[in-house]
Amino acid sequence: MKANTYVPTENLVDLLLDAICVVDTCGRFVFVSAACQRIFGYSPEEMLGKSMIDLVHPEDRHKTLLAAKEVMDGISKPHFDNRYLRKDGSIAHILWSARWSEDDQVRIAVAHDITERKRSEALQTALYGISEAAHSAKDLAGVFEQVHQLLAELLPAIRFAVALYDEQQDTLSFPYPVEPQPELATDDHPTIATLSTEVIRSGKALLLQDKHAAPATTCCHPSANYCWFGVPLNSHKGVIGALVVQNHTPCSEHDQELLQFVSTQVATAIERQQMLSRLQFMAQYDALTHLPNRALLRDRLHMALARAQREQSNVALLFLDLDKFKQVNDSLGHAAGDLLLQGVAQRIQACLRKTDTVARFAGDEFVVLLEDFTSTNHASVVAEKIRQSLNQPFALSGQQQTILPSIGIALYPQHAEDEQQLLQQADNAMYQAKQKGGNCSYSAIEPQ
């Protein structure tokens, strides 16, 4: 029985999915199979005569030349990988199996395209890293920076920005980058703010190239000069911002899916940090006046005294109590009393420097912490300034209401050696001011 004989009608090498490359001693392609066009983007005719190293990614050229030398020395390379630049500028990850033909004085290699595998591995690593950053970073700036670094390994993004929308204030801010470069909007080149506003308004992802906006399912045209892609940051309260990237290359469906995932992680991180900020604020600030509370005052006083000890400087405490505040609550109600306390807090703050601290200590008691001063009467001058400010009438429930303070002054190191003693001395001095009729300040007596 005669066996069937297969007669190929095409070159079998050109039917292979992997590419066959032959390189001479000068490093130039002398033969490439048809698969090279699918992998590298160049036709065989375009590759013949080209220097192999010119197509290699610049960062991989050194190791590629070392591997080529080893092959020419007779050391086979069955599993060597590097990166090539395709004709369209994109990156191809190649796994090579190469050997040297002594008879022909050429390197013969088989190129297997592992770009998708590498991308999948990098994607998994990045997704894990982004998720970890979203849940472990100490602040939002750290989250955004880590996310940007991880995205840079996967996307050729030339710009990355996060926009946050404050619904109550109806304002848009850019926490990342912290100081974005000023932009001039044109029909051809919208600003990040313009695109972010549109994404937040619509609540949908937006892809923009040249002059045309497109749904997020449409990819950029390869000839586009730029490609913007904006994704909304969705929370359970609605859209809280937008994540925006700009590329000079087309934005693939894989890129869009990645950014959709990243936006979910970033939105989660923002909500988490905002919740932590609220909890921290509640632990350190007075809910009514938004001034530091007693605990935060003690922390700042402790640090102020430590600095004063190191630098041989002064610290002052003003302990302030509102005379006859109870009468305001009794006659006008607690709502009016709350408004009065808020007004008092604002007026005291207006009398101080940014480096000073005023805290609501308890009820109608306030404490002012002063440091970094040289004048011996600085605390008395500030106390008098506060007293005169509070002597001006407050408008409460349609009435003009005057509130008068009693202020006690204690200085470090003249009146006390530690924070507890300083507070106690200022408190005692405040009661001395009350005994003198109130609406005045009184300085603590130096210990004998």
ABEGO torsion letter per residue (X at the ends): XBBBBBBBABBAAAABABBBBBBBAAGBBABBBAAAAAAAGBBAAAABGBBAAAABBAAAAAAAAAAAAAAAAGBBBABBBBBBBBAAGBBBBBBBBBBBBAAAGBBBBBBBBAAAAAAAAAAAAAAAAAAAAAAABABAAAAAAAAAAAAAAABABABBBBBBBBAAAGBBBBAOBABBBBBBBBAABBBAAAAAAAAAAAGBBBBBBEABBBBAABBBBAABABBBBBBBBBBAAEBAEBBBBBBABBBBAAAAAAAAAAAAAAAAAAAAAAAAAAAAAAAABBAAAGBBBAAAAAAAAAAAAAAAAAAGBBBBBBBBBBBGAAAAAAAAEAAAAAAAAAAAAAAAAAABBAABBBBBABEABBBBBBBGBABAAAAAAAAAAAAAAAABBBBBGGBBBBBBBBBBBBBOAAABABAAAAAAAAAAAAAAAAAAGEGBBBBBBBBX
